[in-house]
Amino acid sequence: MEIGNRNLLILKDIIEHKDTITGKELENKFHLSRKQLSYGLGKINQFLSEHNYPEITRLTNGKMSVPNQLEDVLDQDWFEDEKQELWFSKEERVDIIRLMVLIAKEDLSLQHFISELKVSRNTVLTDLKKVDSELQSEGLILNYGRKTGYFVTGSEYAKRQMIFVVLNRLSMQYRHSFLARKLCRISKENVQSMKNMILEIEGELQVRFAGEMIESNSCFFAVVFDRIQNGMVLDEIPDSFRHIVGTKEYTVMRMLANHRNVQNEFEIMYLTAHVQSMKVEAVPMGRDTDETLGIQEAVEETIQNYEQLSCVNIREREDLKKLLIHHCEPALYRIRYDFHVGLDITEYILPAYQDLHNLVRKSVAPLERLVGKKIPEKELAYISLIIGTYVTKEGQLEVGNTQPEAVVVCQNGITVSRFLISSLKEMFPEIRFTKCMSADQFSKFQEPFDMVFSTIPLKTEKKLFVVEPLMNGKQRKTLRETVLKALREQGILLSKQDLIMQLVRKHISPNLYNKLCMEIEAYTSPQTQEELVEARGELHLKELLVDMNVRVVDTKMGWKEAIEFAAMPLLYDGAITIRYVQAIISNIVENKPHLEVADGVIIAHAGIEQGVNDVGMAMLVLPERIEIDGYIQADVIVVLATPDYESHLLALNELIEILEDDTKVAKIKQARTPNDILELL
């Protein structure tokens, strides 16, 4: 029987994530209703039965019961069988039609779309209206003639940009790589040739591109070379491409393009732009081009801005700087050329890092000046992710060498890989994570390890956990439960807690023992970032800057006395110790930090380990402006204290919003009572 390509993908997903996948997650991932999923599971089980495999059952808790024998199914070639019946969501249909009309080499009638999509004439006509609208937004026109059928007119550059977006979505989001090749009439051999070319580029540039970039760009490059050979060449490119000539990437691409009989300068620059924009897993060493030096300076200034706005100093600053530079090189090219590809991680980042993200948005002006345009939210989320990885490491448990060791395999580039391993370390303090690598590196990895967490299925004799590169709170909780259960059953994980429970088990009933285990697990389980945010509550400005913490004085005083007086309420309620106040003053004298956040308004603070007990904020309004150690002036002093990198961010964002309003700043300076200021909150 024909199971259908979508059902094969569902089957593949169930097997790959058999320990954690739920019906609800499958419904969301494949845009299905509960009824549609049930129908699909029925088709899957019928298919498995015909091939003498055991069936999958859906449990009452929503999870799937997947027999171990089904792991062999992944070795079959069913998933690449292009004869399977296909069925698609509305979004997929629209993208498929767009691709068909953009790459058409023959007349396309309505029947072509009906036959390919297996839907009615009216459905195709509705989808064509959406396609027409999206094409027009990019300056392209969908035409129709009785003799010519459907075809697109417009610039070759605009057509390629849309082909690029659609191909990436089909291969990376919908996981229809084989369909993309089929529609573009690109053979596997042709795609492999492009992969080999990308490997040559890696060798020449001494970089290693992210696996997802290699997959998607191989197909796109095959399409581009095919179009060039058929006379569909670029007759114009954006001005932002002009600086490409002379770069090392251009030199390499020109050599490889010449080998394929492509000598058009516009085409070589266009291909080079795509190479420059590809996400990386590893980067070249010792590059000192003007472009790279400019990025280094902009990243340094961005980190400075974030530290000043967030009022914290990041410990592993140099490591953060290196990672941001590595990320920003291709990212700034993507922004400059409008090549925005890859996972949209905003829905994963913003719930947990909204306050941090707001400060990052205010910090990236140096990068925006360098690239010449605003950084889109989709790209900004990656920068927030990187910074968030470094500022949430406080308090993470350091594990000893006696703990089980795990490696992480991620195909989604250096940024997502870093976030994934950081998340896993947070989720599993019982496990020692030693390496993060690509699938190719893993195939050659010889060092000892006990288990592997991977974003793709792998061949390994060790315990394998297939995970999503970005997980929500529920997925993290489910993964933790699954991993700990599996490792304990195999005897890989035996913590002090387990040893104690073994002793306890000898002296209590089985029911009481099981209940005790559940309660201990719930108590000791590390919280996810979302759960931590929810647990600690959101500290608003009005909750920190209360009446007793705001002082308006008419007495003149020196700057040291003013800071001590401003900090007094926080000393009274125990949020800080006197050591914290001394550290603020010493820091001003020794380092002269940038404290001014508005005209005449400074936020004075010290490090998170210099005498802070709790989050606190206090404000002092002076009768006249004073000199702060001879380098800045202030008539409003805010003292901020935070025991970590995050607890104060919401309140700080709210304060900054007030201080960005000149009218409100003037009212603060003119206040005669604390209530005059509190009314602004």
C-alpha positions in Angstrom: 0.0 0.0 0.0 1.0 3.7 -0.4 1.3 5.2 3.1 1.8 8.8 1.9 4.9 10.9 2.3 3.5 12.9 5.3 2.7 9.7 7.2 6.3 8.4 6.5 7.6 11.7 8.0 5.3 11.2 11.0 6.6 7.6 11.4 10.2 8.8 11.1 9.6 11.5 13.8 7.9 9.0 16.1 10.8 6.6 15.9 13.5 9.3 16.3 11.8 10.8 19.3 10.1 7.6 20.6 10.9 8.3 24.3 9.5 11.8 24.4 7.1 12.5 21.5 3.4 13.1 22.2 0.4 13.2 19.9 -0.1 16.9 20.6 3.4 17.7 19.5 2.9 15.7 16.3 -0.3 17.6 15.6 1.5 20.9 16.0 4.5 19.9 14.0 2.6 18.6 11.0 -0.4 21.0 11.2 -2.9 18.2 11.9 -6.1 17.9 13.8 -6.5 15.1 16.3 -8.7 13.2 13.8 -6.2 13.6 11.0 -3.4 12.3 13.2 -5.5 9.3 14.3 -6.2 8.5 10.6 -2.5 8.9 9.8 -1.5 6.5 12.6 -4.0 4.0 11.3 -2.4 4.1 7.8 1.1 3.9 9.5 0.1 0.8 11.4 -1.4 -0.9 8.4 1.8 -0.1 6.5 3.9 -1.5 9.3 1.8 -4.7 9.5 2.2 -5.3 5.8 6.0 -5.2 6.3 5.9 -7.5 9.3 6.7 -4.8 11.9 4.8 -4.4 15.2 2.3 -1.5 15.5 2.5 1.8 17.3 0.0 2.5 20.0 -1.1 5.8 21.5 -1.2 5.8 25.3 -3.8 7.5 27.5 -1.2 10.1 28.6 -0.7 11.2 25.0 2.7 9.5 24.5 3.5 6.9 21.9 4.4 3.3 22.7 7.0 2.5 20.0 8.4 -1.1 19.8 12.2 -1.3 19.7 12.1 -3.3 16.5 11.0 -0.2 14.6 14.5 1.3 14.8 15.3 -0.8 11.8 12.7 1.1 9.8 15.0 4.1 9.7 17.4 2.1 7.5 14.8 1.6 4.8 14.7 3.7 1.6 10.9 4.4 2.0 11.6 8.0 3.1 13.1 8.9 -0.3 10.5 7.1 -2.4 9.2 9.8 -4.8 6.3 7.6 -5.9 4.6 7.9 -2.5 1.3 9.8 -2.4 1.8 13.4 -1.1 -0.6 15.7 0.8 0.1 19.1 2.1 -1.0 21.9 4.4 -2.2 25.2 2.9 1.2 26.9 3.6 3.1 24.1 1.9 0.7 24.2 -1.1 1.3 27.9 -1.6 5.1 27.5 -1.4 5.0 24.5 -3.9 3.0 26.6 -6.4 5.4 29.5 -6.0 8.3 27.2 -6.7 6.6 25.6 -9.7 5.8 28.9 -11.4 9.2 30.4 -10.6 11.3 27.5 -12.1 8.9 26.4 -14.8 10.5 25.3 -18.1 7.2 24.4 -19.7 3.7 25.7 -19.9 1.9 25.3 -16.6 -1.9 24.8 -16.6 -4.3 24.5 -13.7 -4.2 20.8 -14.1 -0.5 20.7 -13.4 -1.1 22.1 -9.9 -4.1 19.9 -9.3 -2.2 16.8 -10.2 0.9 17.7 -8.1 -1.1 18.8 -5.0 -3.9 16.3 -5.1 -6.5 19.0 -4.3 -9.6 20.4 -6.1 -9.7 23.1 -8.8 -11.2 25.6 -6.4 -8.5 25.0 -3.8 -5.8 25.6 -6.3 -7.5 28.8 -7.5 -7.6 30.1 -3.9 -3.9 29.2 -3.4 -3.0 31.0 -6.7 -4.5 34.2 -5.3 -2.2 34.0 -2.3 0.8 33.2 -4.6 -0.1 36.2 -6.8 -0.2 38.5 -3.8 3.2 37.3 -2.4 4.9 37.6 -5.8 3.6 41.2 -6.2 5.1 42.1 -2.8 8.5 41.2 -4.3 8.0 43.1 -7.6 7.0 40.0 -9.5 3.9 39.4 -11.6 2.0 36.1 -12.1 0.7 36.0 -15.6 -1.7 33.6 -17.3 -2.5 32.9 -21.0 -4.5 30.2 -22.6 -1.5 29.2 -24.7 1.3 30.0 -22.3 -0.3 28.9 -19.0 1.0 30.4 -15.7 4.4 32.1 -15.7 6.2 34.8 -13.7 7.7 38.0 -15.1 10.1 40.3 -13.3 13.8 40.6 -12.5 15.9 37.4 -12.3 17.3 38.6 -9.0 13.8 38.9 -7.4 12.9 35.5 -8.7 16.0 33.9 -7.2 15.4 35.6 -3.9 12.0 34.0 -3.7 13.3 30.6 -5.0 15.9 30.7 -2.2 13.3 31.4 0.5 10.9 28.7 -0.7 13.7 26.0 -1.1 14.9 26.7 2.4 11.4 26.4 3.8 10.7 23.2 1.9 13.9 21.5 3.0 14.4 22.9 6.5 10.9 23.6 7.8 8.7 21.2 5.9 11.5 18.5 5.4 10.6 18.0 1.8 14.1 18.0 0.3 13.3 15.2 -2.1 10.2 17.1 -3.3 12.3 20.3 -3.8 14.7 18.4 -6.0 11.9 16.8 -8.0 10.1 20.1 -8.7 13.4 21.8 -9.7 14.4 18.7 -11.7 17.7 18.5 -9.9 19.2 15.0 -9.5 20.8 13.7 -6.4 24.1 13.6 -8.3 23.8 17.2 -9.1 23.1 18.1 -5.5 26.0 16.0 -4.4 28.2 17.9 -6.9 27.2 21.1 -5.2 27.9 19.6 -1.8 31.4 18.8 -3.0 31.8 22.3 -4.2 30.8 23.6 -0.7 33.3 21.3 0.8 36.0 22.8 -1.4 34.9 26.2 -0.3 35.2 25.1 3.4 38.7 23.9 2.7 39.8 27.1 1.0 38.3 29.4 3.6 39.2 27.1 6.5 35.6 27.2 7.8 33.0 24.5 8.6 29.5 25.4 7.6 26.4 24.3 9.6 24.9 21.1 8.3 21.5 22.6 7.6 23.2 25.3 5.5 25.0 22.7 3.4 21.8 20.8 2.7 19.7 23.8 1.7 22.4 25.7 -0.3 23.4 22.6 -2.2 20.0 22.4 -3.8 19.8 26.1 -4.4 23.3 26.3 -6.0 22.3 23.5 -8.3 19.2 25.5 -9.3 21.3 28.7 -9.9 23.9 26.9 -12.1 21.0 25.3 -14.0 19.4 28.7 -14.6 22.6 30.2 -15.7 23.2 27.4 -18.2 19.7 28.0 -19.6 20.3 31.7 -20.1 18.5 33.1 -17.1 21.4 35.3 -15.8 21.5 38.3 -13.6 21.5 41.6 -15.3 21.6 43.6 -12.1 22.5 43.2 -8.4 22.0 45.4 -5.4 24.6 48.0 -4.6 25.3 46.2 -1.3 27.0 43.5 -3.4 29.6 45.8 -4.9 32.2 45.5 -2.1 32.4 41.7 -2.6 35.0 41.9 -5.3 38.4 41.4 -3.7 37.3 39.3 -0.7 38.8 35.9 -0.2 35.3 34.4 -0.6 35.0 36.0 -4.0 38.4 34.7 -5.1 37.5 31.2 -4.1 34.0 31.4 -5.7 35.4 32.8 -8.9 37.8 29.9 -9.3 35.1 27.3 -8.7 32.6 29.1 -10.9 35.1 29.2 -13.7 35.5 25.4 -13.4 31.8 25.3 -14.2 32.1 27.7 -17.1 30.5 30.6 -15.3 32.4 33.9 -15.8 29.6 36.5 -15.4 30.8 38.9 -12.6 27.2 39.5 -11.3 26.7 35.7 -10.9 30.0 35.2 -9.1 29.2 38.1 -6.7 25.8 36.7 -6.1 27.1 33.2 -5.3 29.8 34.7 -3.1 27.1 36.6 -1.2 25.4 33.4 -0.4 28.7 31.8 0.8 29.4 34.7 3.0 25.9 34.4 4.6 26.0 30.7 5.5 25.9 29.9 9.2 29.0 28.2 10.5 30.0 25.6 13.1 33.7 26.5 13.1 35.5 29.6 11.9 38.8 30.6 10.4 41.6 31.6 12.7 43.7 34.7 12.5 41.5 36.6 10.0 42.2 40.3 10.2 40.4 41.9 7.3 39.0 45.4 7.6 35.5 43.8 7.7 36.5 41.5 10.5 38.1 44.2 12.5 35.0 46.3 12.1 32.9 43.5 13.5 35.2 43.0 16.4 35.0 46.7 17.3 31.2 46.7 16.9 30.8 43.6 19.0 33.0 45.0 21.8 30.9 48.2 21.8 27.7 46.2 21.8 28.8 44.1 24.9 29.8 47.4 26.6 26.4 48.8 25.9 24.6 45.8 27.2 26.7 45.7 30.4 26.0 49.4 30.9 22.3 49.1 30.3 21.9 45.9 32.4 24.2 47.1 35.1 26.2 43.9 35.2 29.6 42.8 34.2 29.7 39.5 32.3 32.3 37.1 33.7 33.2 35.2 30.6 33.3 38.3 28.5 36.1 37.2 26.1 34.3 34.0 25.3 31.1 35.9 24.7 32.9 38.3 22.4 34.5 35.5 20.4 31.1 33.7 19.9 29.4 37.0 18.9 32.1 37.7 16.4 31.8 34.2 14.9 28.0 34.6 14.7 28.0 38.2 13.4 30.3 37.7 10.4 27.7 35.7 8.4 24.7 37.3 10.2 25.7 40.8 9.1 26.1 39.6 5.5 22.6 38.0 5.7 21.2 41.3 7.0 23.0 43.3 4.4 21.9 41.1 1.5 18.4 40.3 2.9 19.1 36.6 3.2 17.2 35.6 6.3 17.3 31.8 6.5 17.2 29.2 9.2 15.0 28.6 12.2 12.9 31.5 13.5 13.7 31.2 17.2 11.8 34.3 18.4 9.0 32.1 19.9 11.5 30.2 21.9 13.6 33.1 23.0 11.1 35.8 23.9 9.1 34.0 26.5 12.2 33.4 28.7 14.4 36.3 27.7 12.0 39.2 26.9 13.6 41.7 29.3 17.1 40.7 28.2 16.0 41.0 24.6 14.7 44.5 25.1 18.1 45.6 26.4 19.9 43.8 23.6 17.7 45.7 21.1 19.0 49.0 22.7 22.6 47.7 22.7 23.2 46.7 19.0 23.4 50.2 17.5 27.1 49.7 16.7 26.3 46.5 14.7 23.4 48.3 12.9 25.8 51.2 12.0 28.2 48.7 10.6 25.6 46.9 8.4 23.8 50.1 7.5 20.3 49.0 8.5 18.2 47.8 11.5 18.7 44.3 12.7 15.5 42.3 12.1 13.8 40.6 15.0 14.6 37.1 13.6 18.3 37.9 13.6 18.2 39.9 16.9 16.8 36.9 18.6 20.0 35.0 17.9 22.1 37.7 19.5 19.8 37.6 22.5 20.2 33.9 22.6 24.0 34.1 22.7 24.1 36.8 25.4 21.4 34.9 27.3 23.5 31.8 27.3 26.3 33.7 29.1 24.3 35.6 31.6 22.2 32.7 32.8 25.2 30.4 33.7 25.3 31.8 37.3 24.5 29.1 39.8 24.8 26.2 37.4 26.2 23.1 39.2 29.7 22.1 38.4 29.9 18.3 38.0 32.7 16.0 38.9 34.7 13.6 36.9 32.8 10.6 38.4 29.6 11.7 36.7 28.5 10.0 33.4 29.8 11.8 30.3 27.8 12.9 27.3 28.5 14.5 23.9 26.1 16.7 21.9 25.6 16.5 18.2 23.9 19.5 16.6 23.6 20.4 12.9 22.1 23.9 13.4 25.2 26.1 13.6 27.5 27.4 16.3 24.8 29.7 17.9 22.1 27.1 18.4 24.6 24.5 19.3 26.0 26.7 22.1 22.4 27.3 23.4 21.6 23.6 23.2 24.5 22.4 25.2 24.0 25.2 27.7 20.3 24.1 28.1 21.3 20.5 28.6 23.9 21.4 31.2 21.1 23.3 33.0 18.7 20.4 32.7 21.1 17.7 33.7 23.6 18.8 36.4 24.1 15.0 37.1 25.7 14.6 33.6 29.1 15.9 32.5 28.8 17.3 28.9 32.2 17.2 27.3 31.9 18.0 23.6 29.5 19.6 21.1 30.1 18.7 17.4 28.6 18.1 14.0 27.5 14.7 12.7 30.6 14.5 10.6 32.9 15.1 13.6 30.9 12.5 15.6 31.6 9.9 13.0 35.3 10.3 13.6 35.1 10.9 17.4 37.3 8.4 19.3 37.2 9.7 22.9 35.2 7.8 25.5 31.7 8.9 26.4 28.6 7.2 28.0 25.7 8.8 25.9 24.9 11.2 23.2 22.3 13.9 22.7 21.7 14.6 19.1 19.3 16.7 16.9 19.4 14.0 14.3 19.4 10.1 14.4 22.9 8.6 14.6 24.5 5.2 14.4 26.1 4.6 17.8 26.4 1.7 20.3 26.0 4.2 23.1 22.7 5.4 24.5 21.2 8.0 22.1 18.7 10.7 22.9 17.3 12.6 19.9 16.3 16.1 20.9 15.0 19.2 19.4 17.6 22.0 19.0 15.2 24.4 20.7 12.8 23.0 23.4 10.0 24.6 25.3 9.4 24.0 29.0 7.2 20.9 28.6 9.7 19.3 26.2 12.5 19.9 28.6 10.6 18.4 31.5 9.6 15.3 29.5 13.2 14.9 28.3 14.6 15.0 31.8 12.2 12.4 33.0 12.9 10.1 30.1 16.7 10.5 30.3 17.0 9.9 34.0 14.7 6.9 33.9 16.7 5.3 31.0 20.1 6.0 32.6 19.0 4.6 35.9 17.6 1.5 34.3 20.9 0.9 32.5 23.0 1.7 35.6 24.7 4.6 33.8 23.5 7.1 36.3 23.9 6.5 40.0 24.0 9.7 42.0 24.4 10.1 45.8 20.7 10.5 45.9 20.3 7.1 44.3 22.7 5.5 46.7 20.8 7.0 49.6 17.5 5.8 48.2 18.9 2.3 47.8 19.5 2.3 51.6 16.1 3.7 52.3 14.4 1.1 50.1 15.5 -1.7 52.4 13.4 -0.2 55.3 10.2 1.0 53.8 7.3 -0.4 51.7 7.4 -0.3 47.9 4.5 2.2 47.7 6.1 4.6 50.1 9.4 4.2 48.4 7.9 5.1 45.0 6.1 8.1 46.4 9.2 9.3 48.1 11.2 9.0 44.8 8.6 11.1 43.0 8.6 13.8 45.6 12.5 14.0 45.7 12.6 14.1 41.9 10.1 17.0 41.8 12.1 18.8 44.5 15.5 18.4 43.0 14.7 18.7 39.3 16.4 21.8 37.8 13.8 24.3 36.6 13.7 25.4 33.0 14.3 29.0 32.1 10.5 29.6 31.7 9.8 28.0 35.0 12.5 30.1 36.7 10.9 33.2 35.3 7.5 32.2 36.5 8.8 31.0 39.9 10.6 34.2 40.8 7.8 36.4 39.6 8.3 39.6 37.6 9.8 42.3 39.7 8.3 45.5 38.3 9.8 49.0 38.9 7.0 50.0 41.2 7.8 47.0 43.4 11.4 48.0 43.8 11.2 51.7 43.8 8.8 52.0 46.7 8.2 55.2 48.8 10.9 54.5 51.4 13.5 54.0 48.7 13.0 57.4 47.0 14.6 60.5 48.6 14.4 64.1 47.5 16.8 66.4 49.4 17.6 70.1 49.5 21.0 69.6 51.2 24.2 70.0 49.1 26.7 67.1 49.5 29.8 65.6 47.8 29.5 62.7 45.3 30.7 60.0 47.7 28.3 61.2 50.4 25.5 61.3 47.8 26.0 57.7 46.7 26.2 56.5 50.3 23.0 58.5 51.1 21.2 57.1 48.0 22.2 53.5 49.0 21.0 53.9 52.6 17.5 52.4 52.1 19.0 49.3 50.5 21.3 48.9 53.5 18.4 49.3 55.9 16.3 46.5 54.3 19.3 44.2 53.9 19.4 44.1 50.1 23.1 45.1 50.2 25.9 45.3 52.7 28.3 48.3 53.3 30.8 46.4 51.1 28.6 47.0 48.1 28.5 50.7 48.6 32.3 50.8 49.0 32.7 48.7 45.8 30.6 51.3 43.9 32.8 54.1 45.0 36.0 52.2 44.4 34.8 51.3 40.9 34.1 54.9 40.0 37.5 56.0 41.2 39.5 53.2 39.6 37.6 52.5 36.4 35.4 55.6 35.7 32.6 53.5 34.3 29.9 54.9 32.1 27.0 55.3 34.5 24.9 58.0 32.8 21.6 56.7 31.3 20.0 60.1 30.7 21.0 63.7 31.1 22.1 64.1 34.7 20.8 60.7 35.7 23.3 57.9 36.7 22.8 54.3 37.8 25.4 53.4 40.3 26.1 49.7 40.9 28.8 47.1 41.6 29.3 43.4 40.8 26.8 40.7 41.7 29.3 39.2 44.2 30.3 42.4 46.0 27.9 42.4 48.9 24.4 41.9 47.3 21.7 39.9 49.2 18.6 40.7 47.1 17.3 42.8 44.2 17.0 46.4 45.2 16.7 49.9 43.8 16.8 53.3 45.4 16.7 56.9 44.0 18.1 60.2 45.3 17.2 63.5 43.7 19.7 66.3 44.5 19.0 70.0 44.7 21.7 70.8 42.1 24.0 68.9 39.7 27.3 67.6 41.2 30.6 66.3 39.8 31.1 62.6 40.1 34.9 62.1 40.5 35.5 64.8 37.9 34.3 62.9 34.8 30.4 63.0 34.9 27.7 65.1 36.4 24.5 64.1 38.1 21.5 65.5 39.9 19.7 62.1 40.1 21.4 59.0 41.5 19.9 55.6 41.2 21.5 52.8 43.2 20.8 49.3 41.7 21.7 46.0 43.3 21.1 42.5 41.8 22.3 39.1 43.0 22.3 37.7 39.5 22.2 38.7 35.8 18.4 38.6 35.4 16.2 39.4 38.4 16.4 43.1 37.9 15.9 43.3 34.1 12.2 43.9 33.9 12.3 46.8 36.4 15.4 48.2 34.7 13.7 48.1 31.3 10.7 50.0 32.8 13.1 52.6 34.4 14.9 53.1 31.1 11.6 53.6 29.2 10.8 56.4 31.7 14.3 58.0 31.3 13.9 58.0 27.5 11.1 60.5 28.0 12.6 64.0 28.5 9.3 65.3 30.0 9.4 62.5 32.7 13.0 63.1 33.4 12.3 66.8 34.0 9.5 65.9 36.4 11.8 63.7 38.4 14.4 66.5 38.7 11.7 69.0 39.7 10.1 66.6 42.3 9.6 67.9 45.8 8.4 64.7 47.4 8.9 61.0 46.7 5.2 60.8 45.7 5.9 63.1 42.8 8.2 60.5 41.4 6.2 57.4 42.3 3.2 58.8 40.3 5.3 58.4 37.1 5.5 54.7 37.8 
